[in-house]
Amino acid sequence: MWLLFAIAADVLSTFYSAKGNGLVNKLDQGIALILYLISFACAAIALKYMQAGIFMCCGRGLVLLQQLL
C-alpha cells in the first residue's frame, strides 16, 4: 500500500515539475517538492515492511509501466 502511495506521489510530482516550466511557476515547483518528499517518506515506510530487492523490483516495474502508458 505504501509503495503505491509512493509511486502515485512520484508520478504527480513529475507532472507538477514539468508543469512548473523550470522555476517560472514557483507554486507548481513547490507542489512538486512536497510531493517528492511525500513519495520519499512513503517509500521509506514501504521499505520497512518489504525486503529491499522486492521493493526495488516492484517500484521499478510499476514506474516502467507508468512510463509506457
DSSP file (Angstrom, degrees, kcal/mol; ACC not computed):
  #  RESIDUE AA STRUCTURE BP1 BP2  ACC     N-H-->O    O-->H-N    N-H-->O    O-->H-N    TCO  KAPPA ALPHA  PHI   PSI    X-CA   Y-CA   Z-CA
    1    1 A M     >        0   0    0      0, 0.0     4,-1.9     0, 0.0     5,-0.1   0.000 360.0 360.0 360.0 -45.0    0.0    0.0    0.0
    2    2 A W  H  >  +     0   0    0      1,-0.2     4,-2.4     2,-0.2     5,-0.1   0.860 360.0  56.3 -64.9 -34.5    2.8    2.4    0.9
    3    3 A L  H  > S+     0   0    0      2,-0.2     4,-2.3     1,-0.2    -1,-0.2   0.895 105.6  50.4 -65.1 -39.1    4.6    1.6   -2.3
    4    4 A L  H  > S+     0   0    0      2,-0.2     4,-2.6     1,-0.2    -1,-0.2   0.899 110.5  49.6 -65.3 -40.1    1.5    2.6   -4.3
    5    5 A F  H  X S+     0   0    0     -4,-1.9     4,-2.6     2,-0.2     5,-0.2   0.907 110.6  51.3 -62.6 -41.4    1.3    5.9   -2.5
    6    6 A A  H  X S+     0   0    0     -4,-2.4     4,-2.0     2,-0.2    -2,-0.2   0.913 112.6  44.8 -62.5 -43.1    5.0    6.5   -3.1
    7    7 A I  H  X S+     0   0    0     -4,-2.3     4,-2.5     2,-0.2    -2,-0.2   0.910 113.0  50.3 -69.4 -41.7    4.6    5.8   -6.9
    8    8 A A  H  X S+     0   0    0     -4,-2.6     4,-2.4     1,-0.2    -2,-0.2   0.924 112.3  47.1 -62.0 -44.0    1.5    7.9   -7.2
    9    9 A A  H  X S+     0   0    0     -4,-2.6     4,-2.3     1,-0.2    -1,-0.2   0.878 111.9  51.6 -65.2 -36.7    3.1   10.8   -5.4
   10   10 A D  H  X S+     0   0    0     -4,-2.0     4,-2.1    -5,-0.2    -2,-0.2   0.907 110.0  48.1 -66.6 -41.8    6.2   10.4   -7.6
   11   11 A V  H  X S+     0   0    0     -4,-2.5     4,-2.0     2,-0.2    -2,-0.2   0.929 114.0  46.8 -64.8 -44.8    4.1   10.5  -10.8
   12   12 A L  H  X S+     0   0    0     -4,-2.4     4,-2.6     1,-0.2     5,-0.2   0.885 110.6  52.5 -64.9 -37.8    2.2   13.6   -9.6
   13   13 A S  H  X S+     0   0    0     -4,-2.3     4,-2.3     1,-0.2    -1,-0.2   0.884 108.3  50.9 -66.8 -36.5    5.4   15.3   -8.6
   14   14 A T  H  X S+     0   0    0     -4,-2.1     4,-2.2     2,-0.2    -1,-0.2   0.907 110.3  50.3 -64.5 -41.2    6.9   14.7  -12.1
   15   15 A F  H  X S+     0   0    0     -4,-2.0     4,-2.3     1,-0.2    -2,-0.2   0.940 113.4  44.3 -61.0 -48.5    3.8   16.1  -13.6
   16   16 A Y  H  X S+     0   0    0     -4,-2.6     4,-1.5     1,-0.2    -1,-0.2   0.846 110.8  54.9 -67.9 -32.8    3.9   19.3  -11.5
   17   17 A S  H  <>S+     0   0    0     -4,-2.3     5,-0.6    -5,-0.2     4,-0.4   0.912 111.5  43.9 -65.8 -41.4    7.6   19.6  -12.0
   18   18 A A  H ><5S+     0   0    0     -4,-2.2     3,-1.1     1,-0.2    -2,-0.2   0.877 112.5  53.0 -68.5 -37.5    7.1   19.6  -15.8
   19   19 A K  H 3<5S+     0   0    0     -4,-2.3    -1,-0.2     1,-0.2    -2,-0.2   0.778  97.5  67.4 -67.4 -26.6    4.2   21.9  -15.5
   20   20 A G  T 3<>S-     0   0    0     -4,-1.5     5,-2.3     8,-0.2     4,-0.5   0.652  95.6-141.5 -70.4 -15.6    6.4   24.3  -13.5
   21   21 A N  T X 5 -     0   0    0     -3,-1.1     3,-1.4    -4,-0.4     2,-0.4   0.965  61.1 -55.0  54.6  61.5    8.4   25.1  -16.6
   22   22 A G  T 3 <S-     0   0    0     -5,-0.6     3,-0.1     1,-0.2    -2,-0.1  -0.629 112.0 -32.3  74.3-126.6   11.8   25.2  -14.8
   23   23 A L  T 3 5S+     0   0    0     -2,-0.4     3,-0.2     1,-0.1    -1,-0.2   0.093 113.0 102.6-111.6  21.8   11.4   27.8  -12.0
   24   24 A V  T < 5S+     0   0    0     -3,-1.4     2,-0.9    -4,-0.5    -3,-0.2   0.948  84.7  41.5 -67.8 -48.8    9.0   30.0  -13.9
   25   25 A N  S  ><S-     0   0    0     -5,-2.3     4,-1.6     1,-0.2    -1,-0.3  -0.824  70.4-179.2-103.1  96.3    5.9   28.8  -11.9
   26   26 A K  H  > S+     0   0    0     -2,-0.9     4,-2.3    -3,-0.2    -1,-0.2   0.789  76.3  60.3 -69.9 -29.1    7.1   28.6   -8.4
   27   27 A L  H  > S+     0   0    0      2,-0.2     4,-2.4     1,-0.2    -1,-0.2   0.942 106.7  45.9 -63.9 -46.8    3.8   27.3   -7.0
   28   28 A D  H  > S+     0   0    0      1,-0.2     4,-2.3     2,-0.2    -1,-0.2   0.880 112.8  50.6 -64.0 -37.2    3.9   24.2   -9.2
   29   29 A Q  H  X S+     0   0    0     -4,-1.6     4,-2.3     2,-0.2    -1,-0.2   0.871 109.4  51.6 -67.9 -35.3    7.5   23.6   -8.3
   30   30 A G  H  X S+     0   0    0     -4,-2.3     4,-2.2     2,-0.2    -2,-0.2   0.907 110.3  48.2 -65.1 -41.8    6.6   23.9   -4.6
   31   31 A I  H  X S+     0   0    0     -4,-2.4     4,-2.4     1,-0.2    -2,-0.2   0.908 110.9  51.7 -63.5 -41.4    3.8   21.4   -5.0
   32   32 A A  H  X S+     0   0    0     -4,-2.3     4,-2.4     1,-0.2    -2,-0.2   0.901 108.9  50.9 -62.4 -41.2    6.3   19.1   -6.8
   33   33 A L  H  X S+     0   0    0     -4,-2.3     4,-2.2     2,-0.2    -1,-0.2   0.922 110.6  48.0 -62.7 -44.5    8.8   19.4   -4.0
   34   34 A I  H  X S+     0   0    0     -4,-2.2     4,-2.3     1,-0.2    -2,-0.2   0.908 112.3  49.5 -63.3 -41.3    6.2   18.5   -1.4
   35   35 A L  H  X S+     0   0    0     -4,-2.4     4,-2.6     2,-0.2    -1,-0.2   0.871 108.5  53.0 -66.8 -36.3    5.0   15.5   -3.4
   36   36 A Y  H  X S+     0   0    0     -4,-2.4     4,-2.5     2,-0.2    -1,-0.2   0.911 110.0  48.6 -62.6 -41.4    8.6   14.3   -3.8
   37   37 A L  H  X S+     0   0    0     -4,-2.2     4,-2.4     2,-0.2    -2,-0.2   0.907 111.9  48.6 -65.0 -41.4    9.0   14.5    0.0
   38   38 A I  H  X S+     0   0    0     -4,-2.3     4,-2.7     2,-0.2     5,-0.2   0.915 111.2  51.2 -62.9 -42.4    5.8   12.5    0.4
   39   39 A S  H  X S+     0   0    0     -4,-2.6     4,-2.4     1,-0.2    -2,-0.2   0.920 110.5  48.2 -60.1 -45.0    7.0   10.0   -2.1
   40   40 A F  H  X S+     0   0    0     -4,-2.5     4,-2.2     2,-0.2    -1,-0.2   0.910 112.2  48.9 -63.5 -42.4   10.3    9.5   -0.3
   41   41 A A  H  X S+     0   0    0     -4,-2.4     4,-2.2     2,-0.2    -2,-0.2   0.920 112.3  47.9 -64.6 -43.8    8.5    9.1    3.1
   42   42 A C  H  X S+     0   0    0     -4,-2.7     4,-2.6     1,-0.2    -1,-0.2   0.894 111.5  50.8 -64.7 -38.9    6.1    6.6    1.7
   43   43 A A  H  X S+     0   0    0     -4,-2.4     4,-2.1    -5,-0.2    -1,-0.2   0.887 109.2  51.3 -65.4 -38.2    8.9    4.6    0.1
   44   44 A A  H  X S+     0   0    0     -4,-2.2     4,-1.0     2,-0.2    -2,-0.2   0.903 111.6  46.7 -65.5 -40.6   10.9    4.6    3.3
   45   45 A I  H >X S+     0   0    0     -4,-2.2     4,-0.8     1,-0.2     3,-0.6   0.915 111.7  51.1 -66.5 -42.2    7.8    3.3    5.2
   46   46 A A  H >X S+     0   0    0     -4,-2.6     4,-1.0     1,-0.2     3,-0.8   0.878 104.9  57.5 -61.8 -36.7    7.3    0.6    2.5
   47   47 A L  H 3< S+     0   0    0     -4,-2.1    -1,-0.2     1,-0.2    -2,-0.2   0.774  96.7  63.4 -66.8 -25.7   10.9   -0.4    2.8
   48   48 A K  H << S+     0   0    0     -4,-1.0    -1,-0.2    -3,-0.6    -2,-0.2   0.845 112.0  35.9 -63.3 -32.8   10.4   -1.2    6.5
   49   49 A Y  H << S+     0   0    0     -3,-0.8     2,-0.3    -4,-0.8    -2,-0.2   0.517 116.3  55.5-101.7  -7.5    7.9   -3.9    5.6
   50   50 A M  S  < S-     0   0    0     -4,-1.0     2,-0.2    -3,-0.1     3,-0.0  -0.883  86.4-104.8-124.2 155.5    9.5   -5.3    2.4
   51   51 A Q     >  -     0   0    0     -2,-0.3     4,-2.5     1,-0.1     5,-0.2  -0.520  36.7-116.9 -72.9 150.0   12.9   -6.7    1.5
   52   52 A A  H  > S+     0   0    0      1,-0.2     4,-2.5     2,-0.2     5,-0.2   0.874 111.6  51.8 -59.8 -41.3   15.0   -4.2   -0.5
   53   53 A G  H  > S+     0   0    0      2,-0.2     4,-2.1     1,-0.2    -1,-0.2   0.916 112.4  44.7 -63.9 -43.6   15.2   -6.4   -3.6
   54   54 A I  H  > S+     0   0    0      2,-0.2     4,-2.7     1,-0.2     5,-0.3   0.909 112.7  53.1 -65.4 -41.8   11.4   -6.9   -3.8
   55   55 A F  H  X S+     0   0    0     -4,-2.5     4,-2.6     1,-0.2     5,-0.2   0.924 110.7  45.6 -58.7 -47.0   10.9   -3.2   -3.1
   56   56 A M  H  X S+     0   0    0     -4,-2.5     4,-2.7     2,-0.2     5,-0.3   0.897 113.4  49.5 -67.3 -40.2   13.2   -2.2   -6.0
   57   57 A C  H  X S+     0   0    0     -4,-2.1     4,-2.2    -5,-0.2    -2,-0.2   0.932 114.7  43.8 -64.6 -45.6   11.7   -4.7   -8.4
   58   58 A C  H  X S+     0   0    0     -4,-2.7     4,-2.4     2,-0.2     5,-0.2   0.936 116.5  46.9 -64.8 -46.1    8.1   -3.6   -7.7
   59   59 A G  H  X S+     0   0    0     -4,-2.6     4,-2.2    -5,-0.3    -2,-0.2   0.934 115.4  43.5 -63.6 -48.0    8.9    0.0   -7.7
   60   60 A R  H  X S+     0   0    0     -4,-2.7     4,-2.6    -5,-0.2    -1,-0.2   0.889 113.6  52.7 -66.4 -38.7   10.9    0.0  -10.9
   61   61 A G  H  X S+     0   0    0     -4,-2.2     4,-2.2    -5,-0.3    -1,-0.2   0.914 111.5  44.8 -63.6 -43.0    8.3   -2.3  -12.6
   62   62 A L  H  X S+     0   0    0     -4,-2.4     4,-2.2     2,-0.2    -1,-0.2   0.875 113.4  50.1 -70.9 -36.4    5.4    0.0  -11.8
   63   63 A V  H  X S+     0   0    0     -4,-2.2     4,-2.2    -5,-0.2    -2,-0.2   0.909 110.8  50.1 -66.7 -40.7    7.3    3.1  -12.8
   64   64 A L  H  X S+     0   0    0     -4,-2.6     4,-1.9     2,-0.2    -2,-0.2   0.920 110.7  49.5 -61.8 -43.4    8.3    1.5  -16.1
   65   65 A L  H  X S+     0   0    0     -4,-2.2     4,-1.5     1,-0.2    -2,-0.2   0.908 110.2  51.1 -61.4 -42.1    4.6    0.5  -16.7
   66   66 A Q  H  < S+     0   0    0     -4,-2.2    -1,-0.2     1,-0.2    -2,-0.2   0.886 109.6  50.1 -63.0 -39.2    3.6    4.1  -15.9
   67   67 A Q  H  < S+     0   0    0     -4,-2.2    -1,-0.2     1,-0.2    -2,-0.2   0.833 108.3  52.7 -70.2 -32.2    6.1    5.5  -18.4
   68   68 A L  H  <        0   0    0     -4,-1.9    -1,-0.2     1,-0.2    -2,-0.2   0.821 360.0 360.0 -72.5 -29.9    4.9    3.1  -21.2
   69   69 A L     <        0   0    0     -4,-1.5    -1,-0.2    -5,-0.2    -2,-0.2   0.471 360.0 360.0 -83.2 360.0    1.3    4.2  -20.7
